[in-house]
């Protein structure tokens, strides 16, 4: 049963996998001769069958494996009832399934809300970035970029919670290449945004000193191009997430370092590139070379 549940093609969530194990243990327990009524599975009914609670799964398994069955089950039931923590240690699947559903729902909600805010803020920046903006548009641009930064941090935090606590678990995502593709897309989006953020901050500092906000045609075109790339990257993330959740390209033998190394290289490389470009930005447009016929010989 365990081998089937861990197959990449099925990619069952932890709670469903635990439920299937519990139902299998229930069937074994109901067919075991001489099992007292006091240790019969208790809990809610599912399609006419009683499902064991998380604390009773170890007791039922012990009853089927022990030679004398009944006495061993009695001892295990008393021990687990007295120390609930032992039940979680004896059944890690039950502990994994005992995640607070409200906390899990809020983590998912925060993740989706942050993604929506990222899209809205990037779209707002695209509409506001233009040559020689007004003071009102410049202030709106600062607010939109600030919302973008906060939303990006929220995406990272809630995504971390979903990977480590409320999703399929790190052991699944670490061996899923598309998960690392998704992280790479987010790294591209975040690193390239540094250019626009630096130029917007410089504009806000100049505006706070009483200077008129100024964005040249060249700078506006460059910022628009970068924002378009960010929107393309975030539009690809839902597709990657859908494939990842269905176990496409899952490879259990893949080390997590093979996925994390390219993501780190992309993030650091692009981050350095765009920070350097923003800090050394040159507004001067080089003059085109003179035609060969116009050159004067010495």
C-alpha positions as CSV (number, residue, x, y, z in Angstrom):
1,X,0.0,0.0,0.0
2,X,2.8,2.4,0.9
3,X,4.6,1.8,-2.4
4,X,1.4,2.6,-4.4
5,X,0.7,5.8,-2.4
6,X,4.1,7.2,-3.0
7,X,4.0,6.6,-6.8
8,X,4.8,9.9,-8.6
9,X,1.9,9.5,-11.0
10,X,-0.6,9.5,-8.1
11,X,0.9,12.3,-6.0
12,X,-1.6,11.9,-3.3
13,X,-1.7,14.6,-0.6
14,X,-0.6,13.5,2.9
15,X,-4.2,13.6,4.4
16,X,-5.6,11.4,1.6
17,X,-2.7,8.9,1.9
18,X,-3.3,8.7,5.7
19,X,-7.0,8.1,5.2
20,X,-6.4,5.2,2.8
21,X,-4.0,3.7,5.3
22,X,-6.5,4.1,8.0
23,X,-9.3,2.4,6.0
24,X,-6.9,-0.5,5.2
25,X,-6.1,-0.9,8.9
26,X,-9.9,-0.8,9.6
27,X,-10.6,-3.7,7.3
28,X,-7.8,-5.8,8.8
29,X,-9.1,-5.0,12.3
30,X,-12.7,-6.0,11.5
31,X,-11.6,-9.3,10.1
32,X,-9.3,-10.2,13.0
33,X,-10.9,-12.9,15.2
34,X,-11.2,-12.3,18.9
35,X,-10.7,-8.6,18.9
36,X,-12.6,-7.0,21.8
37,X,-15.3,-4.4,21.2
38,X,-13.4,-1.9,23.3
39,X,-10.7,-1.6,20.7
40,X,-12.8,-1.6,17.6
41,X,-12.2,1.4,15.4
42,X,-14.0,4.5,16.5
43,X,-14.6,7.7,14.6
44,X,-16.7,9.0,11.8
45,X,-18.2,6.8,9.1
46,X,-17.1,6.9,5.5
47,X,-19.3,5.1,2.9
48,X,-20.8,2.9,5.6
49,X,-17.4,1.9,7.1
50,X,-15.9,3.1,10.4
51,X,-12.5,4.8,10.1
52,X,-10.0,4.6,12.8
53,X,-8.8,7.7,14.5
54,X,-5.1,8.7,14.3
55,X,-4.4,7.5,17.8
56,X,-5.9,4.0,17.2
57,X,-4.0,3.1,14.0
58,X,-0.8,1.9,15.8
59,X,-3.0,-0.2,18.2
60,X,-4.8,-1.9,15.4
61,X,-1.5,-2.6,13.5
62,X,0.0,-4.0,16.7
63,X,-3.0,-6.3,17.2
64,X,-2.6,-7.9,13.7
65,X,1.2,-8.4,14.2
66,X,1.3,-9.7,17.8
67,X,1.0,-13.5,18.5
68,X,-1.6,-13.1,21.2
69,X,-3.4,-10.1,19.6
70,X,-5.8,-9.2,22.3
71,X,-3.6,-8.5,25.3
72,X,-1.1,-6.6,23.2
73,X,-3.8,-4.4,21.8
74,X,-5.1,-3.7,25.2
75,X,-1.7,-2.6,26.4
76,X,-1.0,-0.5,23.3
77,X,-4.5,1.2,23.6
78,X,-3.9,2.1,27.2
79,X,-0.4,3.4,26.5
80,X,-1.5,5.6,23.6
81,X,-4.5,6.9,25.4
82,X,-2.3,8.0,28.4
83,X,0.3,9.6,26.2
84,X,-1.1,11.1,23.0
85,X,2.4,12.2,21.9
86,X,3.4,8.6,21.6
87,X,0.6,8.1,19.1
88,X,2.0,10.7,16.8
89,X,5.5,9.3,17.1
90,X,4.2,5.8,16.4
91,X,2.2,7.0,13.4
92,X,4.0,9.9,11.6
93,X,1.4,9.8,8.8
94,X,-1.3,10.6,11.4
95,X,0.8,13.5,12.7
96,X,1.2,14.8,9.2
97,X,-2.5,14.6,8.7
98,X,-3.2,16.5,11.9
99,X,-2.3,19.8,10.4
100,X,-4.6,22.6,11.4
101,X,-6.9,23.0,8.3
102,X,-7.6,26.7,9.2
103,X,-3.9,27.5,9.2
104,X,-3.5,25.6,5.9
105,X,-6.4,27.5,4.3
106,X,-5.0,30.9,5.4
107,X,-1.5,30.0,4.1
108,X,-3.1,29.1,0.7
109,X,-5.2,32.3,0.7
110,X,-2.2,34.5,1.5
111,X,-0.2,32.8,-1.3
112,X,-2.9,33.4,-3.9
113,X,-3.6,36.9,-2.7
114,X,0.1,37.9,-2.9
115,X,0.3,36.6,-6.5
116,X,-2.7,38.7,-7.4
117,X,-1.1,41.8,-5.8
118,X,2.1,41.1,-7.7
119,X,0.2,41.1,-11.0
120,X,-1.9,44.2,-10.1
121,X,1.2,46.2,-9.0
122,X,3.2,45.2,-12.1
123,X,0.3,46.1,-14.4
124,X,0.0,49.5,-12.6
125,X,3.7,50.1,-13.1
126,X,3.5,49.3,-16.8
127,X,0.7,51.9,-17.2
128,X,2.5,54.6,-15.2
129,X,6.0,54.2,-16.6
130,X,6.4,56.9,-19.2
131,X,8.8,59.7,-20.1
132,X,8.5,62.9,-18.0
133,X,5.7,61.7,-15.6
134,X,3.7,64.1,-13.5
135,X,4.3,64.3,-9.8
136,X,1.0,62.5,-9.2
137,X,2.0,59.6,-11.5
138,X,5.5,59.5,-9.9
139,X,3.9,59.1,-6.4
140,X,1.6,56.4,-7.7
141,X,4.6,54.6,-9.2
142,X,6.4,54.6,-5.9
143,X,3.3,53.1,-4.1
144,X,2.9,50.5,-6.8
145,X,6.5,49.4,-6.5
146,X,6.2,49.3,-2.7
147,X,3.1,47.0,-2.9
148,X,5.0,44.9,-5.4
149,X,7.9,44.4,-2.9
150,X,5.6,43.5,0.0
151,X,3.6,41.1,-2.1
152,X,6.8,39.4,-3.3
153,X,7.9,38.8,0.3
154,X,4.5,37.4,1.1
155,X,4.7,35.1,-1.8
156,X,8.0,33.7,-0.6
157,X,6.8,33.3,3.0
158,X,3.5,31.6,2.3
159,X,5.2,29.5,-0.4
160,X,7.7,28.3,2.2
161,X,4.9,27.4,4.6
162,X,3.1,25.4,1.8
163,X,6.2,23.5,0.9
164,X,7.3,22.6,4.4
165,X,4.0,22.3,6.4
166,X,0.8,22.4,4.4
167,X,1.6,20.9,1.0
168,X,2.9,17.5,-0.1
169,X,6.1,18.0,1.8
170,X,9.6,18.9,1.1
171,X,10.5,15.3,0.2
172,X,8.1,15.6,-2.8
173,X,9.0,19.1,-4.0
174,X,12.7,18.5,-3.7
175,X,12.5,15.8,-6.4
176,X,10.1,17.6,-8.7
177,X,12.1,19.4,-11.5
178,X,9.1,21.6,-12.4
179,X,9.1,22.9,-8.8
180,X,12.6,24.2,-9.5
181,X,11.5,25.6,-12.8
182,X,8.8,27.5,-11.0
183,X,11.4,28.8,-8.5
184,X,13.6,29.9,-11.4
185,X,10.8,31.9,-12.9
186,X,10.2,33.6,-9.6
187,X,14.0,34.3,-9.3
188,X,14.0,35.9,-12.8
189,X,11.0,38.1,-11.9
190,X,12.5,39.2,-8.6
191,X,16.0,39.8,-9.8
192,X,15.0,41.8,-12.9
193,X,12.7,44.0,-10.7
194,X,15.7,45.4,-9.0
195,X,16.4,47.7,-11.9
196,X,13.0,49.4,-11.8
197,X,13.0,49.6,-8.0
198,X,16.4,51.3,-7.9
199,X,15.4,53.9,-10.6
200,X,12.1,54.5,-8.9
201,X,13.8,55.0,-5.5
202,X,16.3,57.4,-7.1
203,X,13.4,59.4,-8.6
204,X,11.5,59.5,-5.3
205,X,14.7,60.8,-3.5
206,X,15.1,63.5,-6.1
207,X,11.4,64.4,-5.8
208,X,11.7,64.7,-2.0
209,X,14.4,67.3,-2.6
210,X,12.1,69.4,-4.6
211,X,13.3,68.3,-8.0
212,X,10.8,67.4,-10.7
213,X,10.6,63.7,-11.4
214,X,12.3,62.9,-14.7
215,X,12.3,59.7,-16.7
216,X,13.9,59.9,-20.2
217,X,12.5,58.2,-23.2
218,X,15.4,55.8,-23.1
219,X,14.9,54.9,-19.4
220,X,11.1,54.5,-19.8
221,X,11.6,52.1,-22.7
222,X,14.1,50.0,-20.7
223,X,11.8,49.9,-17.7
224,X,8.8,48.9,-19.8
225,X,10.8,46.1,-21.4
226,X,11.8,44.7,-18.0
227,X,8.2,44.9,-16.6
228,X,7.0,43.0,-19.7
229,X,9.5,40.3,-18.9
230,X,8.3,40.1,-15.3
231,X,4.7,39.8,-16.4
232,X,5.6,37.0,-18.8
233,X,7.5,35.2,-16.0
234,X,4.6,35.4,-13.5
235,X,2.1,34.3,-16.2
236,X,4.1,31.1,-16.6
237,X,4.1,30.3,-12.9
238,X,0.5,29.0,-12.7
239,X,1.2,26.5,-15.5
240,X,4.4,25.3,-13.8
241,X,2.4,24.9,-10.5
242,X,-0.3,22.9,-12.2
243,X,2.2,20.5,-13.7
244,X,4.1,20.3,-10.5
245,X,1.0,19.4,-8.4
246,X,0.3,16.5,-10.8
247,X,3.7,14.9,-10.5
248,X,4.8,15.6,-14.0
249,X,8.5,14.9,-14.5
250,X,8.8,13.7,-10.9
251,X,12.2,11.9,-10.3
252,X,12.8,10.5,-6.9
253,X,16.5,10.0,-7.7
254,X,17.0,13.7,-8.4
255,X,19.0,15.5,-5.7
256,X,17.6,18.8,-4.6
257,X,21.0,20.4,-5.2
258,X,20.5,19.9,-8.9
259,X,17.5,22.1,-8.9
260,X,18.6,24.6,-6.3
261,X,22.0,25.4,-7.9
262,X,20.6,26.8,-11.2
263,X,18.0,28.8,-9.3
264,X,20.7,30.4,-7.1
265,X,22.9,31.1,-10.1
266,X,20.1,32.8,-12.0
267,X,19.1,34.8,-9.0
268,X,22.6,36.0,-8.1
269,X,23.6,36.5,-11.8
270,X,20.6,38.5,-12.8
271,X,20.5,40.4,-9.6
272,X,24.1,41.6,-10.0
273,X,23.5,42.5,-13.7
274,X,20.4,44.6,-13.1
275,X,21.8,46.4,-10.0
276,X,25.0,47.3,-11.8
277,X,23.0,48.5,-14.9
278,X,20.7,50.7,-12.7
279,X,23.6,52.2,-10.7
280,X,25.7,52.9,-13.8
281,X,22.8,54.0,-16.1
282,X,23.9,56.4,-18.8
283,X,21.4,58.6,-20.4
284,X,23.6,59.6,-23.2
285,X,22.9,58.0,-26.6
286,X,26.1,57.3,-28.5
287,X,26.3,59.0,-31.8
288,X,26.2,56.7,-34.8
289,X,29.5,56.3,-36.6
290,X,30.0,58.5,-39.6
291,X,29.7,56.9,-43.1
292,X,33.1,55.9,-44.6
293,X,32.7,58.5,-47.4
294,X,32.4,61.4,-45.0
295,X,35.6,60.7,-43.2
296,X,38.4,63.2,-43.9
297,X,41.8,61.8,-44.5
298,X,44.6,63.4,-42.6
